[in-house]
Amino acid sequence: MKALRFLRAAAQALGGGLFLTLFVVFILQVTARFGFNKPLPWTDEAAVVLYVWVILWAAATIVPEREHVVFDLLWNMAPRRVRLGMRIVGNLVVGGLAAVAIPATWDYVHFMQRESTPVLGIPFMWVFLPFVFLMLALVARCAWAVYTALRGQGLEAELHLS
């Protein structure tokens, strides 16, 4: 439990650091462009790369399950046993598809090592690497959701549904 709290805090710190860096780059970009009429070409590219990292990293590690988009119309109408089945089947499907896609995802990200960003010269592998983290986190989250559902715990506890 202590290790999980440490990992969660580390993920949040990295996400916060990425977002802060994105914010600083954005402020530099606006200041250089509109304050000094001397746009910095690297800031556009850095902002895009950082944005990709912030979004994918946050989705993979920081955003709790209850904050993700859900379609809960049928979920709320279903009895508890049906919700349990929906949770297990849904997470098995999503987690299974993500697990099957991980090798192809890694192959594509690794293939992108050949190309690099035009200004900073960062290999695209490093730009898209957080997508691999997202896929791994998706598999882990789905496995955890199935485990907790089988123990009678899960999303309905977080949403305070009966």
Secondary structure, DSSP 4 states (H G I P E B T S, - for coil): -HHHHHHHHHHHHHHHHHHHHHHHHHHHHHIIIIISS---HHHHHHHHHHHHHHHHHIIIIIS-GGGS----HHHHHS-HHHHHHHHHHHHHHHHHHHHHHHHHHHHHHHHGGG-B-TTT--BHHHHHHHHHHHHHHHHHHHHHHHHHHHTT-SHHHHTT--
